[in-house]
């Protein structure tokens, strides 16, 4: 495990989360029965780039307008959170909530608990699937 991932795993442990490194190198952890991920910059990036994300279960496609309106409101309400909608292969919709930042690893892990808290708040405002 490289030093950056080790620092993130240790920060998650300090916040009380058990984590695991996925096959793609991302780190997953559970928050209130939801899975969150810490994703890392590609090796080609010159700066340290981190994403903390949450992915929804599927929504019916006929809820697109409702979801887009809600996601727009959430993105404008939370300063560092981004929310967006993607199409599933089966015609359903998925929501992603993310905090994305360029930071050195020390700064990232210092604020990791805050990022998780922001995402928890944003996710709590989403409509049920």
Secondary structure, DSSP 8 states (H G I E B T S, - for coil): --HHHHHHHHHHHHTT--EEE-TTS-EEEEETTEEEEEEE--TT-SS-EEEEEEE---B-GGGHHHHHHHHHHHHHHSSSEEEEEEE-TTS-EEEEEEEEEE--HHHHHHHHHHHHHHHHHHHHTS---
